[in-house]
Every structure is written in structure tokens, then in C-alpha cells.
Amino acid sequence: MGTVCQVCMHHCDLGPGQIGLCKARKNKDGTVVCANYGHVTSLALDPIEKKPLRMFCPGSMVLSVGSYGCNLRCPFCQNHQISMAGGDMADSIYLSPERLAAEAAAARRRGNIGVAFTYNEPLVGWEYVRDTARLVRGAGMKNVLVTNGTALPWVLDEILPYIDAMNIDLKGFREDHYRMLGGDLQVVKEFIVRALAKCHVELTTLVVPGQNDSASDMEDEARWIASINSGIPLHISRFFPRYHMMDAQATAVEDVYSLADVARKYLKNVFVGNC
């Protein structure tokens, strides 16, 4: 019998020294710890619109940081080199929270407003997000989280006091689709509702042909979002062949625009991406 990780719905039961499904959490001496703490694989100053955020500090730049690991297994992952990698496979440098916060402050002269935790799934290493975001907030800057929304409520509560905006992936609106990705739709829905009560939230749905591209699915999704707040921004993005889906066809542009029209029947702020 090992130690059960409580960060997400997988509840990995880890023996001594064992690493979880996310490849970023480890049983160390009977305690599950963040194995990727401070291990930065990607660091770039990006336009805020790339997160994507369209209705939060438009026109600004944000220092974007990623580590390794993820608790989903999307076959179309565009960042699979780091999200599907463990510490033994991902090239990284160590940046303490203090160092990263200082880097963010130094980039102010280039238009930087703060730090975006992105690229891999940030919440598999939520402790680093919390510790860094607290310092960034203390320096009068902003924090952005780009997440798949599959952390449990107590993890979200740990970071919410320091997060100003999120983009949350809503990867579809069927339970069977989420199970195929290794996730849980209900967990994501609860995460979205909880986050909306505390910070600015925008959602993204990547439209994958044959998986989540039906008008009825989009109608159900948009209707649910509108039941919370019809002003929540929704980004509908086009799939391109990636990772285990290199032989698939990219989403037809007209299909993305058609689904955006479906969503606009219920939502005020629908944006089309990657077209």
C-alpha cells in the first residue's frame, strides 16, 4: 500500500519513490511531493492573446513559463515533448520562485504584466504556481493560469487568491470524450464554476474532427456556459495534426466557423482561433 496523491481525480497510489501518471508528482518518504518544482522547460514573453485571453489586459505581454508533466493523455497534444515527458526526458533549468518573479519584473520595460503558467499542465506542480504567483502579486504584477481544469477543488483554492485570469480547456461536452482523454468532465465543470467566482475566466475548445465536432455537442456546451454567465468568452480553435494524430486531417475552417455560430446563439463573446 502506497501513498495516494490527492491533486486530481486519478488518485495515484504511489509506492516509495514512485512517480504518478502525470510524471510530475512523486512519493518521497511517504509524502507526495512536487517533483517538477522550479524545473522550467519553456520561458517566453508572449502576447496575452496567445494564452488565449482576449478580454483580459488586451495588447499586453506576459512572461510565459512551463515545466513538464500533465494528468491527461490527449492524443493531439501540441506540447507533448514536455507535457508527456518526465524529469528524465525533459530538458529544463531550475528557476526558483524568487528568480522567476525577478525575471517578470525585469521584463516590465518590454510591456510585461506578470507571469502566465502554461505550456504543460501547471497544476500538477501547483506548489510552484502558488509560491511564484504570491511573489508576482506582491510585486504588483498579474498572474495568468492556462490549465485543463482537472485539479481537485482544494488545489484550486490554494492558488486562487493569487490568480488574476485563467484560460481553461473545455475539451468537449461528453463524458465519453473526456474518458478517452483520461479526464473527467464533471471535475472540469466544477473547476470552471469555482474559478469564475474569484477571477477572470475564458474557455477554449479545440475542435477535433470526428471527436467533438458535432453541432449538438457545441449546443450543449454553449447552453451550459450561458447558464452560468452568457458573457464568458469561449475560444473555438482549429485542430492540426499533432503527436499521435499526425495522420488525421486538420479541422475544416468552415466547420470551426459553423460551430462558432452555434455557440453565438447562447454566448456573447465567441472567438475563432487557428484559422
C-alpha distance (Angstrom), angle and dihedral (degrees) to the residues before:
residue distance angle dihedral
M1 . . .
G2 3.80 . .
T3 3.78 136.3 .
V4 3.80 117.3 -74.1
C5 3.80 118.1 -130.8
Q6 3.80 110.9 -134.8
V7 3.82 100.2 -168.0
C8 3.81 98.5 97.7
M9 3.79 143.6 7.7
H10 3.83 93.5 -85.3
H11 3.81 92.6 73.3
C12 3.80 92.0 -161.5
D13 3.81 111.4 -150.2
L14 3.80 102.0 -141.3
G15 3.75 126.7 -163.9
P16 3.82 121.2 -150.4
G17 3.81 109.1 -54.3
Q18 3.79 92.5 0.2
I19 3.82 120.7 140.9
G20 3.80 121.9 -140.0
L21 3.80 129.7 -118.7
C22 3.82 89.2 -91.9
K23 3.83 90.0 59.5
A24 3.79 89.3 -136.5
R25 3.81 104.4 82.3
K26 3.79 125.8 66.3
N27 3.78 141.3 -175.1
K28 3.78 104.6 -117.5
D29 3.81 114.4 179.6
G30 3.80 91.6 -28.5
T31 3.80 96.7 -46.0
V32 3.80 125.3 99.5
V33 3.80 107.1 -127.2
C34 3.79 137.1 -179.2
A35 3.81 103.8 -97.4
N36 3.81 94.1 -175.1
Y37 3.82 95.9 52.2
G38 3.82 108.1 148.2
H39 3.80 93.8 -7.2
V40 3.80 101.9 133.9
T41 3.80 118.7 -167.0
S42 3.82 98.2 170.0
L43 3.80 133.6 29.2
A44 3.81 124.4 170.4
L45 3.78 140.8 147.8
D46 3.81 104.0 -120.6
P47 3.79 136.7 178.2
I48 3.80 108.3 -100.7
E49 3.80 88.1 -122.9
K50 3.83 89.9 69.3
K51 3.81 93.0 66.0
P52 3.08 78.1 55.9
L53 3.80 104.9 -109.0
R54 3.79 117.8 142.8
M55 3.79 102.2 166.4
F56 3.81 100.9 42.9
C57 3.81 119.7 80.5
P58 3.83 93.4 -30.3
G59 3.78 115.5 -153.4
S60 3.80 94.0 24.4
M61 3.79 131.2 118.0
V62 3.79 126.9 -127.1
L63 3.81 131.2 -163.8
S64 3.81 103.2 -119.5
V65 3.79 120.6 -154.7
G66 3.79 133.4 -176.3
S67 3.78 138.1 178.9
Y68 3.82 128.1 -175.7
G69 3.78 134.7 -77.8
C70 3.80 139.4 52.8
N71 3.80 136.0 -160.0
L72 3.83 95.1 -139.9
R73 3.80 128.0 69.1
C74 3.80 104.2 -146.6
P75 3.83 108.4 175.7
F76 3.83 89.6 -147.9
C77 3.83 97.8 51.9
Q78 3.80 110.8 151.9
N79 3.82 93.2 -160.5
H80 3.79 96.9 43.9
Q81 3.82 92.9 133.3
I82 3.81 88.6 72.7
S83 3.80 105.5 16.5
M84 3.80 93.5 54.9
A85 3.81 94.7 38.0
G86 3.77 130.0 93.9
G87 3.77 126.7 -143.7
D88 3.79 91.4 -87.8
M89 3.82 91.6 58.3
A90 3.80 105.3 35.2
D91 3.79 120.4 82.6
S92 3.78 107.4 -133.8
I93 3.78 145.3 158.5
Y94 3.77 125.6 -144.1
L95 3.80 116.6 -111.4
S96 3.78 116.9 174.8
P97 3.82 117.2 -143.2
E98 3.80 87.7 -107.1
R99 3.79 92.2 53.2
L100 3.80 93.9 46.7
A101 3.80 92.1 48.3
A102 3.81 88.7 50.5
E103 3.81 90.7 50.1
A104 3.79 89.2 52.1
A105 3.80 92.1 50.4
A106 3.81 91.6 48.3
A107 3.81 89.7 53.7
R108 3.81 92.3 57.9
R109 3.79 89.5 95.4
R110 3.83 87.2 61.7
G111 3.80 92.6 54.2
N112 3.81 97.8 -90.4
I113 3.81 116.5 159.2
G114 3.81 97.9 -175.0
V115 3.81 142.2 -69.8
A116 3.81 131.8 -35.0
F117 3.80 116.4 -160.1
T118 3.79 103.5 -148.7
Y119 3.85 148.4 115.4
N120 3.82 96.0 77.2
E121 3.82 122.8 30.8
P122 3.81 102.6 -70.8
L123 3.80 97.3 -162.2
V124 3.80 95.5 65.6
G125 3.81 80.0 73.5
W126 3.80 97.2 34.4
E127 3.81 93.6 150.3
Y128 3.82 91.1 66.3
V129 3.80 90.6 46.9
R130 3.81 91.0 51.8
D131 3.80 96.2 45.2
T132 3.81 94.5 46.1
A133 3.79 95.6 41.1
R134 3.79 90.7 52.8
L135 3.81 90.3 56.7
V136 3.81 93.3 43.7
R137 3.80 90.4 51.6
G138 3.79 89.7 47.8
A139 3.80 88.9 55.8
G140 3.80 90.0 56.2
M141 3.81 95.0 -105.3
K142 3.79 133.4 121.0
N143 3.81 134.6 -106.3
V144 3.80 126.6 -143.9
L145 3.81 126.5 -170.3
V146 3.81 124.2 -159.4
T147 3.79 106.3 -167.7
N148 3.79 146.4 155.9
G149 3.81 88.8 -129.2
T150 3.80 96.1 -128.5
A151 3.80 99.2 125.7
L152 3.78 119.5 110.5
P153 3.83 119.8 -104.3
W154 3.79 96.8 -101.3
V155 3.82 90.7 57.6
L156 3.78 91.1 51.2
D157 3.80 89.8 49.6
E158 3.81 89.9 55.2
I159 3.81 93.2 58.8
L160 3.81 104.7 28.5
P161 3.81 95.5 85.8
Y162 3.83 88.5 65.2
I163 3.83 102.7 37.1
D164 3.81 120.2 95.8
A165 3.81 100.5 -179.7
M166 3.79 140.3 6.4
N167 3.74 138.1 -165.5
I168 3.80 107.1 -155.7
D169 3.80 122.9 -166.2
L170 3.78 111.9 -127.4
K171 3.77 95.6 -172.4
G172 3.78 96.4 -170.8
F173 3.76 139.6 -44.0
R174 3.78 105.4 -104.7
E175 3.79 125.7 89.6
D176 3.80 92.3 -139.5
H177 3.81 90.8 55.3
Y178 3.79 91.3 52.5
R179 3.80 91.8 47.1
M180 3.81 88.9 54.1
L181 3.80 88.0 56.6
G182 3.80 92.6 47.0
G183 3.79 93.3 -106.7
D184 3.79 143.5 107.8
L185 3.81 122.6 -121.7
Q186 3.80 94.4 -155.6
V187 3.81 91.4 55.3
V188 3.81 90.1 53.0
K189 3.80 93.2 46.9
E190 3.80 91.3 51.7
F191 3.81 90.2 46.9
I192 3.82 91.3 52.7
V193 3.80 94.1 49.5
R194 3.80 92.3 47.1
A195 3.82 93.3 47.7
L196 3.81 92.9 48.3
A197 3.78 90.5 61.0
K198 3.82 91.5 62.0
C199 3.83 111.6 26.8
H200 3.78 147.1 13.8
V201 3.83 110.5 -72.8
E202 3.79 132.3 -167.7
L203 3.81 123.5 178.9
T204 3.81 131.9 -143.9
T205 3.79 129.0 -158.8
L206 3.80 117.3 -172.1
V207 3.81 107.4 -151.7
V208 3.82 109.8 -137.7
P209 3.83 116.2 -171.5
G210 3.78 112.6 -111.1
Q211 3.80 93.5 6.1
N212 3.81 112.0 66.4
D213 3.79 104.3 -8.2
S214 3.79 102.8 106.5
A215 3.80 120.4 119.1
S216 3.81 90.2 -132.7
D217 3.81 91.9 56.6
M218 3.80 90.9 50.2
E219 3.78 91.1 46.9
D220 3.80 91.0 53.2
E221 3.79 91.3 46.7
A222 3.80 95.6 47.8
R223 3.80 92.2 45.1
W224 3.80 90.4 53.3
I225 3.80 93.0 48.1
A226 3.81 90.4 48.8
S227 3.81 90.2 51.1
I228 3.81 86.4 65.4
N229 3.81 98.6 37.2
S230 3.80 126.8 -29.0
G231 3.80 89.9 -149.7
I232 3.81 95.0 66.2
P233 3.83 107.1 119.7
L234 3.81 115.1 -119.4
H235 3.81 121.9 -164.1
I236 3.80 114.6 -157.9
S237 3.79 108.9 -162.5
R238 3.77 135.5 -166.8
F239 3.81 120.1 -117.6
F240 3.81 120.9 -129.7
P241 3.83 123.6 -170.0
R242 3.79 110.0 -83.9
Y243 3.82 142.0 156.6
H244 3.85 109.7 -21.2
M245 3.81 92.2 1.8
M246 3.79 100.3 61.6
D247 3.81 90.9 126.2
A248 3.80 93.8 54.0
Q249 3.78 124.3 100.9
A250 3.78 121.1 -109.5
T251 3.79 114.2 -108.6
A252 3.78 111.5 -88.6
V253 3.80 110.4 -108.0
E254 3.78 91.7 -132.2
D255 3.82 90.0 55.8
V256 3.81 91.7 55.4
Y257 3.80 91.6 50.4
S258 3.80 91.3 45.6
L259 3.81 92.0 53.2
A260 3.80 89.7 46.5
D261 3.80 88.1 56.4
V262 3.80 89.5 51.9
A263 3.80 90.8 51.8
R264 3.81 91.6 48.1
K265 3.77 89.9 64.4
Y266 3.80 85.9 73.6
L267 3.81 107.6 17.6
K268 3.80 131.4 62.7
N269 3.81 98.6 -154.6
V270 3.82 114.6 47.1
F271 3.80 119.8 156.5
V272 3.79 129.6 -170.3
G273 3.83 118.7 -140.4
N274 3.81 138.1 -167.3
C275 3.79 93.4 17.3
